[in-house]
């Protein structure tokens, strides 16, 4: 017998990078609370593709899920594209919780990281260590969270009475490949900052790959503070300073919120903020003669 929407126990979960450890931890948190709440989850990976995102939302509508936890593949540029996404979300006719990346609408609840604060704190650790010439490898600035992290970095530099050096603002896209390319170009130019902020876990890995390949050493040639914990570096015993968040709790918070909204669909949109934590392990320092 086909279940009605009221009887369905499934929620939809749409993420842009299922192979990214960050989203893996988020999904683990979602799964734990789903198990406790007798909910099931249908997970869709969009691979940061709007076309795949559209397909996933159509599929979830056909599955008659009870709620949706949604991380956009990208920010929609045109008014038409934004309207299409809003229509798709509204067509589901279920509560929606936006996770990590924003949707240009105040109509949806969300669970977000303190992105401005994370960029500010990452830069401040480098400034507090005595570095006055800073750089940053940004995320994809089409995404609000990337713009916010950059704004936090600029705020810390301004607060210190310094000017952000445009030569050392490297415009990335949150991928290993782009960060690697940008870091190699930076080193090849013969000019690089004393300290650099890397804006997510994959950016940190790309930066470190280029640094090691070119015979440079973090702590000797350049200091770095990343945004997001890089679990791979823990396995290797690499001391990497970062501003991090409880990604596992982000997933748990999203399910608690969607469960509340399922119970009371008339609730006004709610925003949950996940705080930053600074973890200093030495990569913010340079060996002084």
Rosetta blueprint (number, residue, H / E / L):
1 X L
2 X L
3 X L
4 X L
5 X L
6 X L
7 X L
8 X L
9 X L
10 X E
11 X E
12 X E
13 X E
14 X E
15 X E
16 X L
17 X L
18 X L
19 X L
20 X L
21 X H
22 X H
23 X H
24 X H
25 X H
26 X H
27 X H
28 X H
29 X H
30 X H
31 X H
32 X H
33 X H
34 X H
35 X H
36 X H
37 X L
38 X L
39 X L
40 X E
41 X E
42 X E
43 X E
44 X E
45 X E
46 X L
47 X L
48 X L
49 X L
50 X H
51 X H
52 X H
53 X H
54 X H
55 X H
56 X H
57 X H
58 X H
59 X H
60 X H
61 X H
62 X H
63 X H
64 X L
65 X L
66 X L
67 X E
68 X E
69 X E
70 X E
71 X L
72 X L
73 X L
74 X L
75 X L
76 X L
77 X L
78 X L
79 X H
80 X H
81 X H
82 X H
83 X H
84 X H
85 X H
86 X H
87 X H
88 X H
89 X H
90 X H
91 X H
92 X H
93 X L
94 X L
95 X E
96 X E
97 X E
98 X E
99 X E
100 X L
101 X L
102 X L
103 X L
104 X L
105 X L
106 X L
107 X L
108 X L
109 X E
110 X E
111 X E
112 X E
113 X E
114 X L
115 X H
116 X H
117 X H
118 X H
119 X H
120 X H
121 X H
122 X H
123 X H
124 X H
125 X H
126 X H
127 X H
128 X H
129 X L
130 X L
131 X L
132 X L
133 X L
134 X E
135 X E
136 X E
137 X E
138 X L
139 X L
140 X L
141 X L
142 X L
143 X L
144 X H
145 X H
146 X H
147 X H
148 X H
149 X H
150 X H
151 X H
152 X H
153 X H
154 X H
155 X H
156 X H
157 X H
158 X H
159 X H
160 X L
161 X L
162 X L
163 X L
164 X L
165 X L
166 X H
167 X H
168 X H
169 X E
170 X E
171 X L
172 X L
173 X L
174 X L
175 X L
176 X H
177 X H
178 X H
179 X H
180 X H
181 X H
182 X H
183 X H
184 X H
185 X H
186 X H
187 X H
188 X H
189 X L
190 X L
191 X L
192 X L
193 X L
194 X L
195 X E
196 X E
197 X E
198 X E
199 X L
200 X L
201 X H
202 X H
203 X H
204 X H
205 X H
206 X H
207 X H
208 X H
209 X H
210 X H
211 X H
212 X H
213 X H
214 X L
215 X L
216 X L
217 X L
218 X E
219 X L
220 X L
221 X L
222 X E
223 X E
224 X E
225 X E
226 X E
227 X E
228 X L
229 X L
230 X L
231 X H
232 X H
233 X H
234 X H
235 X H
236 X L
237 X L
238 X L
239 X L
240 X L
241 X L
242 X E
243 X E
244 X E
245 X L
246 X L
247 X H
248 X H
249 X H
250 X H
251 X H
252 X H
253 X H
254 X H
255 X H
256 X H
257 X H
258 X H
259 X H
260 X H
261 X H
262 X H
263 X H
264 X L
265 X L
266 X L
267 X L
268 X L
269 X L
270 X L
271 X E
272 X E
273 X E
274 X E
275 X L
276 X L
277 X E
278 X E
279 X E
280 X L
281 X L
282 X L
283 X L
284 X L
285 X L
286 X L
287 X L
288 X L
289 X L
